Amino acid sequence: MPDHLIIFDTTLRDGEQSPGASMTREEKMRIAKQLERLKADVIEAGFPASSNGDFEAVRAKDIRRAGDALKGAHSGRVHTFIASSPIHMQMKLRMTPDQVLEQAIKSVRLAREYTEDVEFSPEDAGRSEPDFLCRLVEAAINAGATTINIPDTVGYTMPWQFGALIKTLRERIPNSDKAVWSVHCHNDLGMAVANSLSAVMNGARQVECTINGLGERAGNASLEEIVMAVKTRKDVFPCTTRIDTTQIVAASKLVSSITGFPVQPNKAIVGANAFAHESGIHQDGVLKHRETYEIMRAEDVGWGANKLVLGKLSGRNAFKTRLAELGIDLGTEEAVNHAFARFKELADKKGEVFDEDLHALVSDEQVTPEGEHYKLVALKVVSETGEVPQAEVTLVAGDNEHSVHTRGDGPIDATFRAIEQMVHSRAKMILYSVNAITTGTDAQGEVTVRLDRDGRIVNGLGADTDILVASAKAYINALNKLHSKQERLNPQLAA
């Protein structure tokens, strides 16, 4: 029987470190439920010490608080790490190797007071001295670590080097058989998936990865690529995963919708063009025999299986049932009723509603516990050839209603200028992105607006069949997050 390859998802922790990808507790819960449907073996919930927002999701601030958070968990793990490369020890930690070794042992022993499942990572292992790495890992296992994770923290290592490193460590460390070997690779040189798979071929039996390869800088190893590589090339890999691959596309779309990070069309597995064939010779080959140009079936990863057959005649019960099937919990009957009313409005506009539309609608419904400070009341835009575009925006700020009429370089610019004249946010826009949620001219447009104010980066999302309205919603959504005390800082800054 092939070995079991543990899929460790860190979308909610390392994925959230992408600037602008910070999530609220409710958003994290929606993704966690989808990861559960995906049957991910381990879900890393976040940095306990980063912020109060993460305390609500992880219920922890340090190892002790993390341990307390696990008391109600069916199966909990504490993951502790410390840098081990010369440059990190000297320049970041300002600690000697012996001090790092001592601290690692203390951390693992402390974590073991709360759970028998303790993971230890020597950060920047790819640039660490092999002799010291062996000492450090051996000590961590002796202290009680049950999983040893070797990170290529800066995406520096080549696949043949990384595979050889895993093999060397497993052979040189006397107690290496007492722990599961894991890897965590970054994609700075585009090698994260290749490095991870090379490690698997050399004995690693856990891979840490994220949905869509989300993560700081160039991102992490892509969960969908790791899983489908192992599944598709059973002739190569001596292991299998327990992942329900039909949930991959749904997970990808949900993470993209919540974080505001669109998936590039040619992204492997989950890109819109991943199973498209434009070339005539390719189309002819696929029509004659699918496997001439397709090594996977689109339906095996969830494409074509996510259509919500609901319309304007659909009832509340069918709507609520589909929400449950998608793992969406709006909390109260009042919230469900409000969402259902908006669903009916959407169905009147576009006739047929898809799961992607529903996710967007729910994301649009999500507000902070304090409520929305800014609310869009009305939008009027005038744009014609040869004339300067104009926008009139009415919104509520707190208890006061304001209206502003202004001009801009285009209808979107005029709309944003009008909003900014009312709120004086001082925020800098660093991203404006538009994506069609589904196909067809009646599709909803989903707009992402990313704002930066004094180092605090937030994403605003808005969806509507009118792209101008969607843009105004997205801008206001971002402003509400900046106004909210609950919305967290980017983890790097918070730490």
Long-range contacts (C-beta under 8 A, 24 or more apart in sequence): 2-234, 2-237, 2-238, 2-239, 2-240, 3-205, 3-238, 3-239, 3-240, 4-205, 4-239, 4-240, 4-241, 4-242, 5-200, 5-205, 5-206, 5-207, 5-230, 5-237, 5-239, 5-240, 5-241, 6-41, 6-42, 6-180, 6-182, 6-205, 6-206, 6-207, 7-40, 7-41, 7-42, 7-206, 7-207, 7-209, 7-223, 7-226, 7-227, 7-241, 7-242, 7-243, 8-40, 8-41, 8-42, 8-44, 8-182, 8-206, 8-207, 8-208, 8-209, 9-35, 9-38, 9-40, 9-42, 9-43, 9-44, 9-208, 9-209, 9-210, 9-211, 9-223, 10-44, 10-184, 10-208, 10-209, 10-210, 10-215, 10-220, 11-35, 11-210, 11-211, 11-214, 11-223, 11-255, 12-43, 12-44, 12-45, 12-46, 12-57, 13-44, 13-45, 13-46, 13-47, 14-44, 14-184, 14-208, 14-210, 14-215, 14-216, 14-220, 15-210, 15-211, 15-214, 15-215, 15-220, 15-255, 15-259, 16-46, 16-259, 16-491, 17-215, 17-216, 17-490, 17-491, 17-492, 18-214, 18-215, 18-216, 18-219, 18-259, 18-261, 19-216, 19-457, 19-490, 20-259, 20-260, 20-261, 20-430, 20-431, 20-450, 20-457, 20-458, 20-459, 20-490, 21-214, 21-259, 21-260, 21-261, 21-459, 22-53, 22-457, 22-458, 22-459, 22-487, 22-488, 22-489, 22-490, 22-491, 23-258, 23-259, 24-53, 24-366, 24-368, 24-486, 24-487, 25-53, 25-56, 25-57, 26-366, 27-258, 27-363, 27-366, 28-57, 29-57, 29-329, 30-254, 30-258, 30-327, 30-328, 30-329, 30-362, 31-211, 31-251, 31-254, 31-255, 31-258, 33-327, 33-329, 34-247, 34-250, 34-251, 34-254, 34-327, 35-211, 35-251, 36-327, 37-244, 37-247, 37-250, 37-251, 37-327, 38-243, 38-244, 38-247, 38-248, 38-251, 39-242, 39-243, 39-244, 39-247, 40-223, 40-243, 41-206, 41-242, 42-77, 42-206, 44-79, 44-208, 47-491, 47-494, 47-495, 49-495, 50-488, 50-489, 50-491, 50-494, 50-495, 51-488, 51-489, 51-491, 51-494, 52-488, 53-486, 53-487, 53-488, 54-488, 63-107, 63-110, 63-111, 63-114, 64-110, 64-114, 66-111, 66-114, 67-111, 67-113, 67-114, 67-115, 68-114, 70-114, 70-115, 75-117, 76-114, 76-115, 76-117, 77-115, 77-117, 77-118, 77-119, 77-147, 78-111, 78-114, 78-115, 78-117, 78-118, 78-119, 79-118, 79-119, 79-120, 79-121, 79-149, 80-104, 80-107, 80-108, 80-111, 80-118, 80-119, 80-120, 80-121, 81-120, 81-121, 81-122, 81-123, 81-149, 81-151, 82-107, 82-122, 82-123, 83-122, 83-123, 83-124, 84-122, 84-123, 84-124, 84-125, 84-128, 84-132, 84-133, 84-136, 85-123, 85-124, 85-125, 85-126, 85-127, 85-128, 85-129, 86-127, 86-128, 86-129, 87-124, 87-127, 88-123, 88-124, 97-132, 100-136, 101-135, 101-136, 101-139, 104-136, 104-139, 104-140, 104-143, 105-139, 105-140, 105-142, 105-143, 108-140, 108-143, 108-144, 108-145, 109-143, 109-144, 111-144, 112-143, 112-144, 116-144, 116-146, 117-146, 117-147, 118-144, 118-145, 118-146, 118-147, 119-145, 119-146, 119-147, 119-148, 119-149, 119-182, 120-145, 120-147, 120-148, 120-149, 121-148, 121-149, 121-150, 121-151, 121-184, 122-150, 122-151, 123-151, 123-153, 124-151, 124-153, 124-154, 125-150, 125-151, 125-152, 125-153, 125-165, 126-150, 126-151, 126-152, 126-153, 126-154, 126-156, 126-157, 126-161, 126-162, 126-165, 127-154, 127-156, 130-165, 130-168, 130-169, 130-172, 133-169, 134-169, 134-172, 134-173, 137-169, 137-173, 137-176, 138-173, 138-174, 138-175, 141-173, 141-175, 141-176, 141-178, 141-179, 142-175, 145-179, 146-178, 146-179, 146-180, 147-179, 147-180, 147-181, 147-182, 147-206, 148-176, 148-179, 148-180, 148-181, 148-182, 149-182, 149-183, 149-184, 149-206, 149-208, 150-181, 150-182, 150-183, 150-184, 150-199, 150-204, 151-183, 151-184, 151-185, 151-186, 151-208, 152-183, 152-184, 152-185, 152-186, 152-191, 152-192, 152-195, 153-184, 153-186, 154-186, 154-188, 155-185, 155-186, 155-187, 155-188, 155-189, 155-191, 155-192, 155-217, 155-218, 156-188, 156-189, 157-185, 157-191, 157-195, 158-191, 158-195, 159-191, 159-194, 159-195, 159-197, 159-198, 160-198, 162-195, 162-198, 162-199, 163-195, 163-198, 163-199, 163-201, 163-202, 164-202, 166-198, 166-199, 166-202, 166-203, 166-204, 167-202, 167-203, 170-202, 170-203, 180-205, 180-206, 181-205, 181-206, 182-206, 182-207, 182-208, 183-207, 183-208, 184-208, 184-220, 184-221, 185-220, 185-221, 186-215, 186-217, 186-218, 186-219, 186-220, 186-221, 187-213, 187-215, 187-217, 187-218, 187-219, 187-220, 187-221, 188-217, 188-218, 190-218, 192-218, 192-219, 192-220, 192-221, 192-222, 193-221, 193-222, 193-225, 193-226, 193-229, 195-221, 196-221, 196-226, 197-226, 197-229, 197-230, 197-237, 200-230, 200-237, 200-239, 201-236, 201-237, 205-239, 211-251, 211-252, 211-255, 212-252, 212-255, 212-256, 212-261, 212-263, 212-267, 212-270, 214-255, 214-259, 214-261, 216-492, 222-268, 222-269, 223-248, 223-251, 224-248, 224-251, 224-252, 224-268, 224-269, 224-270, 224-301, 225-268, 225-269, 228-268, 228-269, 228-296, 228-301, 232-295, 232-296, 245-300, 245-301, 245-302, 246-299, 246-300, 246-301, 246-302, 246-305, 247-302, 248-301, 248-302, 249-301, 249-302, 249-303, 249-305, 249-306, 250-302, 250-306, 250-326, 250-355, 253-306, 253-355, 253-356, 253-359, 254-359, 257-356, 257-359, 257-360, 257-363, 257-446, 257-461, 258-363, 258-461, 259-459, 260-431, 260-433, 260-448, 260-450, 260-459, 260-460, 260-461, 261-448, 262-433, 262-435, 262-448, 269-296, 269-301, 270-301, 274-298, 274-303, 275-303, 306-354, 306-355, 306-356, 307-354, 307-355, 308-353, 308-354, 308-355, 308-357, 308-358, 309-352, 310-343, 310-347, 310-352, 310-353, 311-347, 311-351, 311-352, 311-353, 312-344, 312-347, 312-348, 312-351, 314-347, 316-340, 319-343, 322-355, 322-358, 323-358, 323-362, 326-355, 326-358, 326-359, 328-358, 328-359, 328-362, 330-362, 330-365, 335-365, 338-365, 339-365, 346-444, 346-465, 349-442, 349-465, 350-440, 350-442, 350-443, 350-444, 350-465, 351-442, 354-437, 354-438, 356-437, 356-438, 357-437, 357-438, 357-444, 357-463, 360-437, 360-444, 360-446, 360-461, 360-463, 361-463, 363-461, 363-463, 364-461, 364-462, 364-463, 364-473, 364-477, 367-480, 368-480, 368-481, 368-484, 368-486, 368-487, 369-486, 370-484, 370-485, 370-486, 372-480, 373-397, 373-398, 373-479, 373-480, 373-483, 373-484, 374-423, 374-476, 374-479, 374-480, 374-483, 375-476, 376-469, 376-472, 376-473, 376-476, 377-401, 378-403, 379-415, 379-468, 379-469, 379-472, 381-411, 381-414, 381-415, 381-468, 383-410, 383-411, 389-413, 389-414, 390-414, 391-415, 391-417, 391-418, 392-418, 393-418, 393-419, 393-422, 393-472, 395-419, 395-422, 395-476, 397-422, 397-423, 411-468, 412-468, 412-471, 415-468, 415-471, 415-472, 415-475, 416-471, 416-475, 419-472, 419-475, 419-476, 419-479, 423-479, 425-451, 425-453, 425-479, 425-482, 426-453, 427-451, 427-452, 427-453, 427-478, 427-479, 427-482, 428-452, 428-453, 430-457, 432-471, 434-467, 434-470, 434-471, 437-463, 444-470, 445-470, 446-470, 447-471, 447-473, 447-474, 448-474, 449-474, 449-475, 449-477, 449-478, 450-478, 451-478, 451-479, 451-482, 453-482, 455-489, 455-490, 455-493, 456-482, 456-489, 456-490, 456-493, 457-490, 458-482, 458-487
